[in-house]
Amino acid sequence: MRVNRRHFLQLTALAGGGMALRLYETPTSRRFASAQGAPRPSGLSPRAFVRVTADGKVVIEAKNPEIGQGIRTMLPMLIAEELDVEWSQVQVEQASLDESTYGPQFAGGSMATPINWEPLRHVGAAGRQLMIAAAAARWGVPEAQCSTQAGRVLHAATERSLGYGELAEDAAKLPLPDQATLHMKDPKEYRIIGKFTTGVDNPALLTGKPLFGIDVKVPGMLHAVYQKCPVFAGKVKSANLDQIKGMSGIRDAFIVEGSVRSSAVVDSDPGLEPGIAIVAETWWQAQAARKVLKVEWDVAAGSPTAATQSSEAFAEKAQQMLKEPPGHTLRSYGDVDGTFKSAAKVVEAEYAYPFLSHGAMEPQNTTAHVHDGKVEIWTTSQAPGGGRRLVAKELGIAESNITVHLTRTGGGFGRRLMNDYMVEAAWISRAVNAPVKLVWSREDDFAHDAYRPAGWHGMKAALDAQGKVTAWRQHLVTFGDGAHAAPSAGIGAEEFPSGRVPNYFIGHTAMPLWLRTGPMRAPGANAIAFVGQSFLDEVAHAAGRDPLDLQLELLAATPVPMPAGEENPQRGPEEYRFHPDRLAGVLRQVAEESNWRSRKRAPGTGMGIAAYSCHLGYSAQVAEVTVDADNRVRVNKVWVVTDVGRQIINPSGARAQVEGAVVEAMSHTMLEVTLAGGRVEQTNFAQYPLMRMRQIPEIHVSWRITPNSPTGLGEPALPPAIPAICNAIYAATGKRVRTLPLKRSGFSLA
């Protein structure tokens, strides 16, 4: 959906002089928030975004959580550009949670750019107009004769100028300018947007200053750990709490009953899980006490079958299910079965991918202080509004009595869209009547994640005598309850090449799961792209065709429309719907930049190509790999072309997002989370090794600039990286990677 220009701004005076610009939401931005799970604010509530002090300093509020994606720099750049100040004049401050004022405040879905592109530029433009009005009134000249430059208002005819700091108090008294009078800069005039801009937190990061949730300190703060059952939702039968309470520095230790809703599809944010809280004067004391904690668990408290779950059993059951018709049809048209019977060639394969853990560098943590019927929270959440609602529900405290401060976060990747740690910290604080910092251990993070769900796909394609795809059949075996897939486990009816082949079927079968699943960077797409783009490469080779040509042919096909009423209701206006020409455009560009048509074909070295569209962006990639005699894969180079519209706001941050997406995708090819007896077997990075610097390839990043509204970059570049690498392995070895991680297919990353 596109954020339009119908936004209101309000000017209010600040105590002590200066001015503040305030933003109002539109229905469009509220629909964005609703689609991502954020609340729909009632009415239009203002909140200051910009403060100009008498000495000319410009303080800009950063509204969204910063999880490493550069948003604390990028969003203020939008305001500063239209305000027409020097970036060196700007000081960025982090706003606390106030969604009734700011609208949605979350980090997820690559939505920060499309939601804020126009509204925040309007904040800056209104501020610039108010400064012009204040200067014109002081000089007694028409506003039309005035202009701005680098935080000053100029009157060319008399060669006079005034700094914004000199005008701030006068501007604060003026009425809001008419919306129709706001002048938005021509992109040719940009001096901040589109320029490489280092992160505002970089100096503090490089010098080790406290910025993160794990660094928070408040007076009188205690430290807590929270031990939960290794089998999801298991409850405490008994524990040696008296021994724990007698240990040095321990203030309290107690059982929390908690509750998790009983369902075969577990909510990714289920609330307060049962467990044992240990509160101490230091975290190390609490953690030391936990090491001597002895607990007898009721592992069947959540589900009688929870402790019987295993990765091996899931895989065995999935293989049986793939042999049967899908339990639920997502989309079906044409004569699929008849086409397979008459096909010149039929290609069949099964693909699989595992559970994954998010593996954020900063473990989950929150500091909370519950007192006098109010709650104050410092959190690393990606969705703090959802966390506040969860805390309010579990503690029975009105949301209006809960203040949430946003800290910088050491990685989220979707994990921190869930807010279990927020609830735990608040609950423990209330129990001990003191401010408490809860910090999970690394082992907690691995054992109690909301995992990227595993999946198994049965794939089948029909080819005619000319090598064209005439039918496509896809059966996903996943987790869930009947037609309802577990969070982030499902697949869409419009998954490519839906509508691009004359006969098509896609369906899924769900098996029960008693484990939390949830979004991981590029939810769904991070796994589904591997399957679809790898199988498309397989089909192209079976047809004796270049995978690029086959994909371009499908993208150029006349689409078979979805039946009326079945289209994705959240697709938004035409600009943000799937446009095959944009995906074809990045494919052609990456093929040209990588010299795909003239690629070398030699044993042990190969190139693979893949493309995908998700989260309003389009990305195509070519990977070059070398595979040695021991099947160790070295990824030499990856070319990436991405289309996220007409403007790259901060090329520095944008490039980092793309490079990070490729590196994270490479980790996805190596990693897996496995279950045995209902327990996660990986406990730390020793069993879940992320990419090393020596393994990172040369990454060539390019943009395809198109006349579309700017969109986000957190997700789009990740999904095609995995199939591009796997297709390159096939080109180098003639062996298909149909199961991840790579070791399941006999390969490893060198």
N, C-alpha and C positions, 0 to 999 in steps of 0.2 A: 504494500500500500504506500501511497505517496503522501507525505506530509505537506499540506498546502500552505498558502501564505496567510490564511485568515487567523492570525494570532493577534491578541491584544497585549499591549504593554502598558504598564502603569508606573508613574514616577512618584516616589515618596521621599520625603526628607529624612535624613538620618540625624540622630542625636549628635550634636557637635559639628554640624555642617557636612558638606559633601552631598552625594546623591546616590540613589539606588535605582536600578532598572529592574522591573518585575515582569515575569513571563506568565501568561495564561495559556492553558491547554486548549486544544481544539478537539472536537469529536473524533477526528482522524487519529490523533495521537493517542486518544483513549482506546480506540480500537486496537492499535498496536499493542498497548499495554495488556488489554484483555487477551489478545492472542498469545501473549507470553506468560499469562497467569498473574499479572500485576492488577491491582484494584482499579476500578473505574472511579475516579474522583467525582464527588458530587459538588457541582458548582465550580466556580472559577476562583481559586485562591492564589494570591500573589506571593512571591518570594524574591528577595533581592538576589540578583545575579552579579551586578557590577557595583563597585564602590570606588569613587574617585576622590582622593584626599586632597586637601588644600595644597600639598606640595607636589601634586601631579602624579602620585602613584596610583596605579589602576589595579584594584584587587578584584579578581574574577573568581566566582564560585564554580568549582567543578562538581557537577551534580551526581555523576554515576560512580559506582565502585570501580576502583583501579585494581585490576587483577593481573597486570603485566602487559595489557594490550595497548597501553599508551593513551587511554581515554582521558586521563587527567591533564594531558597536554593538548590533545586534539580538540576536545569540545571548547575549552577556552580560546583556542585559536580562531574558531568561528566567530565568537563575539569580538575578539580583539581586531580582527580584520575589518569588520563593518564599523566598529567604533572608530577605526582609523587612528590607532595608536602604534607606537613602536613596541615590538614584543619585549624589548629590554625594560620597558616601563611596567610590565605586567607582573603581578604577584598572584599566584594561584593558591586558593584555599579550598579545602575539602568541605563540601556541604554535608550536613547531617541528613538523616532520612526525613523527608517531608513531601510525600507523594501528592498531597492535596495542593501543594504549591508547585512542585517541579514536574508533576506528572510521573511517569514510570521511571524509577531509579533502580536499574538492574544491569547486570553484565551477562548477556547471553543472547544467542541467536543472531549475532552480528547485527543487532538492531540499533545500536547507538547512533550510527551515521544517518540512516533513513529517518529515524524519529526526530533527530535534532538538527539536521542540516538547515532547514529553513527557519524554524523558531529561534534558534540561537543567533543566527545572522540577523534576524529582525531585532533581537535585543540590542545588538551592537549598532544597527542602523538607527534605531530610535534614540539611542544615547548620543550618537553623532548629531542627529537633527536637533536635539535639545541643546547641545553645546552651541550649535550655530544660532539657534533662537536667542540664547542668553547673550551671546556676543553681539548679535545684530541689535538687540534692545539697548545694550550699553552704548553702542556706537551711534545709534539712531539711523541705521541704514537698513535697506531691504535684505531679508535673509538670502534672497537669490544672488546677492552680490558677494556672499561669503562662501568660503570653502574650508576644507580641513586638510591637515597634513601632519602626521606623526604626533598626534596629541595636542595640536594647536588649531585654533580657528584663525583664518587669514582673511583680510580685506585688501585685495590687490590694489584697488583704486587709491587707497591712502597708505598702503604699505604697513598697515597695522596688523598686529597679531596678539592673541591671548592664549595662554595655556589652559588646558582643561581644568587644572587645579585651581586656577584663578576664577573660573566660571562655574565651578561645581555647585557652590551654594546658591547662586542665582538660578542655575538650571534646575535645582531641586524644587524650586517654587513654581515652575512653569507647568501648564497643563500638558497632558500627553499629546504628541503630534498626531494629526490625522493620519490614519493608516495609508491613505492614498498618496500622501506627500512623501512617504519614505522612499529614499533612493537607494537601491541595492547596487553595489559595485558591479561593473562589468568585470568578468574574470581577468581581462587583460590588465586591470588595475590592481590585482592582488599583490600584496607585499608580504603576507604571512601565509595564507592558504596556498598550498602547492609548493612551499619551500621546505627544505630539510630543516627540521626543528628538533633539537635534542630534548629528551624528556625532562620535565620540570623537577623530577625527583632524582635525576642522575647524580648531582653532587652529593646528596645525602646518601644515596645508595653506595657510591664509591667510597665514602668515608665512614660507612657503617653506622650512620645515625639511626635512631629508633623511628621506624615508620610503620612497621607491620603490626598486625593484631597480637602477635606473640611478644611484642615489645611493650605493650600497654602496662602502665603502672598507675594505680590509684591509691590514695591514702587508706591504710588499714586493710589492704588487700590480702586475702588468703589464696592458697593454690589448691587446685583439685584435680583428681583423676577419676575416671569413671569406668569401672570394669563391667563389661557386658558379656553375656553368654556367647561362646564361639559359634553356637548354632543360633541363627536369627530368631529373636523374640523369646528365647528360653528364659525361664525365671529362676530366681534364687530359692533353693530349698533350705540351705543352711550355710553359715560362714563363720570363721573364727574372728568375729568383729571385736570381741573383748581383748584378744591379743593385739590386734591392730591398734586399738585405741590406747594401749599402753606404750606404744613405741614413741621415740623421741620426735617432738615437733608435731605430732598428730593432734588435731583439734577435734575431729569427729570422723566417724565412719558409720554408714547406715545403708539400709536396703531401700531402694526405690522400686515400688511395685510396677509403675509404668503401665502402658497398654499399647497394643498394636491391633489394628482392626483385622478381623479374621476373614481372609479372602485368598483365593488362589492367585489373584493378581495383587501383589502388595504395592501399596502406594509408595512412591519414591520418597515422600516426606511424611512418614507415618506418625510422627509425634514422639513422645517420650518412651523410649524402649526401657524395659526392666534392667536393673543393674545394681551395682554397689558403688556409692560415692565415698571417696576418702579425701578428707580436707586437712591440709597441713600448713605450716608456716612457710614452707618452700615446696616447689614442685618436686625437687629431688627427694625430699622426705616422703612426700605422698607416693612417688613412684617406687621408692625403696619399700614402703609398706605394702604396696601392691604385690611386690615380688614374694612376700611371705603369706599373701592372702590365699586361703584355702576355701574353695567354694564347691558345694554340691549343687549341680544345676538340674532343673527340670527341663530337659532339652525338648520335650514334646509339648510344652506349655503353649507355644504359638501354633504349632501344627503337629499332628501325630506322625507325619511322614517327613518332617524337616530333617531329622538326623539320618534318614536313609538316602538322602540326595547325594549323587556323585556325578562327576563329569562323565565317567565311563558309562553309567546307566543312562544318562541323558543322550549320549551319542548313540548307544544301542537302540534306545527307543525311537530316536529320530530316524535312524535307518529303516526301521519298520514302518514308520509313518510315511516316509517318502515313497514307499511301495504302494501306498493306498491313495485313493482320491483325496484331495484337500478337504478339510472340514469346513472351510469357509471360502466362498468365491468373492474376490475383490472386484474383478472386471473380466468379462468374457464377451467376445464378439467374433463374428465370422464362423467358419467351419474348421476349427482347429484340428479335430481328429481326422476329418476327411482329407485335409491338406497333408498331414503327416503320411497318410496311406499312399498318396500319389506323388510324394516328393521325390526329386531326383537324388537327394541326399538328406539324411537326418543326422544331426549332431546332438549327442547327449552327454551330460556330465553332472557330477555332484560337487558342490562347493560347501565349505564349512569354515566358520571363524569362531573364536573362543570368547569367553568372558574376559573383560579387561578391567583393571583398576586404574583410577585417575592418576595416582602417583604424584600428587602435588608436592612441591618441595616443603612448603610450610604446612605442618599438620593442622587439622581442624582445631580451632580455638575460639573462645569468646570470653570476655570479661563482663560480668553482670553484677549489678547492685540492686537488690530488691529491698525497699524500705518505705515505710509510711504509705503503703498502697500504691507505690510507684516503682517503675523499673527503669534503670539506666543501663544501656548495653553498648559495648564497644565490640564490633564484630568484623569478621572477614567474609561475610556472606556475599554471594553474587546476587541474591534476591532478598535484600533486607526487609522489604515490605512483607513478603511471605513469611519471613522469620518472625516479624513482629506479630502478625496474625496468629501464628502457631503458638508463640509465647502467651499471647492474650488468652487463647483458648485453653491451653494446658494449665495456666495459673489462675484463670478466672479473673483477669485484670483487664480493664478497658484499654483498647489500643491507644486512646488519647493520653493514657497515663504511662506510656512506654516511650522513652527517648532512645533512639538508636544512632550511634556515631559510626561512621564508615572509616575503617582503617585501610591502609594499603594491604594487599593480599599477595602472598607468595605462591601464586598459581591457583587456578580454579578448574578450568577445562570442563566445566559443567558440574563438578562435584559439589561446589558451594551454592548451587541453586537449591540444594536441600539444606535444611536448617536444624537438624537434630542436635548439633552441638550448642546452638543458641538456647534451645529449650533446656538442655541439661544444665548449662551454666546458670540460667535464671532459677531453675528449680533448686539447685544446690545452694545458691545464694540465699534464697528465702528460708531454706531449712536451717542454715547456720547463722542467719541474721547478720551477714557481713558481705562486703564486696568480695567476689571470688573470680579468679582467673582459672578457667578450665582449659587445659592443653592436652590434646590426645597424644599418645605415643605413636611412633611410626607403625607399630604393630596394630594399634587401634585402627589406624587409617586403612590398612590392608584388610583387616578382619571385618570391618563395618562400613564398607563403601556402599555406594549405590552403583553397581557394576554395569559396564557396557554389556548388554546381553549377548549370549552366544546365539548362533543360528545355523541352520542347514538348508541348502537350496538344491532342489532338483531342477535342472535346466534342460530344455529341449528346443531345438530350432530346426525348421525345415527349409531347404534350399531348392530352388528350381534349377533347370539346366543351365541358366545364365549366371548362377551363383547369387541370385537375389534371395533375401530372406522372405519367405511366404507365410511362415507361422512361427509363433514364439509361445512357449509354455514355461511357466515358472511356479514352483511350489516351495514356499518357505515353511519350514518347521521351526516354530519359535515357542516362546513361553506366554502363557496367558490363561484365559478362561473362555472357551468357545470362540466367539467372534472378536473378543476383546484381548488385544495383545498387552503384555506387561509393558511398563514405561520404556520407551525407546526400542522396543523389540519388533515392532511391526514394519510393514511396507505399504506404500501407497498404491492406489489403483492406477495412478498415472505414471508409475515408474517406467522410465525409458527402457525399451522402445514402445511402450504403450501408445497406441494411436498412430504409430509409424510403420506398422506392418499390417497386412490385410487380415490376418487371423491371429487372435491373441487371447491368452488366458493367464491370469495370475490369481493365486489363492494362497491361503495359509492354513496350517493346522497348529493348534496350540496345545502344549502340555503344561501341567501345573508346576509351579515353582514357588518355593518358600524362601525367597532371598530378594533383597532389594535390587532393582535395576533402575537406571536413570540415564539422563543425557550425558554424553561425552562429546567433546568438541566435534561439531558436524554430526549431531545425533542421527542415528540411522544411516545416514549417507556414508559415514566412515567405514561401515561394513558392507553396505549394499552396493556401493560403487565398485568395491573389489570384485564382487560376484558378477555384476552386469557387464562391467568393462573388460574383465578377464574372459568371460564367456563370449563376448562379442569378438574379441581378438581370436579366440578359438574358432568361432564360426567363420571368420574371414579367412583364416589359414585353411580351413576345410574346403572353402569355396575357391581357393587359389587366388585370393584377392588381397590387396593391401588393406590393412585394418582402417587406415585413414579414409580410403575411398568408400569402404562399406559404411562407415559411420556417417560420412558426409551424404551418402545416398539416402540413408534413413532420415537424416535431419531435413533433407529436401523433399521428402515424401509428403503428399497431401494428407493432412491428419484426419484420422477418424475421430469425430468429436465425441466427448462424453455425453451420455444421455442427459436430457434436460433435468435439472434438479440434483444431479449427482456430481457436479463440478465441485472442486475444493472450495468451500465457502470462505476461506481466508486468503484467497489468492490476490485479492485487491484489484485495483484498476489495471488496465491493459498493460501499462508500462512495466509492472512488476510481475506479470505472468511469464510463463516459460516462453522464450523466444528462440526457436531453433537456429535462426540466423546468427544470434549472438554466440551460441555454443560452436556453430560452424566457423565463426570468425576467429575465435581463440584457437581452434584446432588448426586452421590454415596458417595462422601466424606462428604458432609454436612449431609447426612442421617446417616452415621457412627458416626460422631462427636456428633450429637444430639441424638443418640440412637433411631432413628426414628422407626426402626422395632419393638422395644420393648416399644414404647410410651404408657403412661397410658391413658386410656379412662375413664373419670369420668365426671359426669354432672358439668358444670361450668368451666371446665378446658379442653383445647384442644391445639393441635399442628397442624400447617399448613405448607405446603411446596410449594415452587415455584422456578422457575429458568428462566433466560432470558439472551440473548446475544445482546449486543449493543455496539457501539463505540469500536469495536475490542476486547472487553472483555467479559468474561463469569462469571456469578455469580449465585449461588444458595443459598437459605435461608430457614431456618426453624424458625418459630415463635411459642412461647408458650404464651398463654394468659389465664387469669382468668376473667370470666364474672359474676358479681354479680346479685342479684335479680332485680336490677333496670337497667340492661343492661349496666352497666358501665364496660368498658373493661380495664383491666390492662395488659399491655404487660410485661411479666416477663423476658423473655430472647429471644434473637435472635442470631442464629448461622449463620455465613456468610462464605462461601468459594468462593473465586474469583480466576480466572485464567486470568492473564494479561501477560503471557509469562514466560521467564526463569529467569528474574531478577526483584526483588523489589529494586528500587534504594535507596529510603530512607524509611525504615520501619516505622519511626515515622510519617512522613507525609502521608504515604500510609494508615496506620491504621486510622489516623484522617479522611482521605477522606471517608473510608468505614463507620466509625461510623457516620460521618456527613450525609452521604447518607441515612442511616437508620433513623436517627432522622428527616431529612427533609421529607422523605417519610411518617413518622408518622404524621407530620404536614399536609401533603397532604390529609390524611384520614379525617382530621377534618375541613378543610377550604373550602370556596367557595367564589367566587365573583359573585354577582347578579346584574342584570340590571333592571331598571324601568324607563320608559320615556327616554330611551337612556342614562341614567346616571348610573354610578357605585354607589351602595348603601353603600359599605364599605369605610370609610374615614380614618381609623387609626387602630392600633392594638387592640383597644377596641372591634372592630367588626371583627377582623381578628387575633385571638389569636394564636400565635405560641406555640410550645412545651415548657413546663416548665421543669426545671431540675428534679423535683420530678416525672415526667412522663417517664423519660428515662429509658429503661430497661438495663439489663446486655447485653452487645454485645460481642459475642465471634467471633473474626476475625481470619480466617486462609487463607492460600494461597495454591493453587494447582500449583506447578511449572511444566511447560511444555517446551519442546524445541522449543519455538517460540520467535520471536523478542518481546522485552518489549513494552507494550502499556499502555495507560493512565488509570487513576482510578477515574476521576471526575464523570463519569456517571454510569458505569456498575452496581454498587451495589445498586442504587436507585430503579429501576423498580421492581425487585422481592420482595422487602420488603412489598409493599402494598398488593399484593395478598397473600403472606405468612400469613400476619396478618388477612386478611379477611377469608382465608381458616381455620385459627385457630379458629376464632369466630364461624364458622359453626360447627367445630368439638366440640366446647364447648357447643353450644346452639341448633344446628340443624336448625338455621336460616341463610339464605344466605344474604350476603351483595352484592347486585347487583347495588346499587346506592350510589355514594359518594357525599358529605361527609357522615360519619357514621350516623350522626343524621337523614339523609334522610331514613336510614334503621332501625332507632329506637335505635341506639347505641351511646355511647360517650366514649371518652378515659378518664379513671380515673386518 
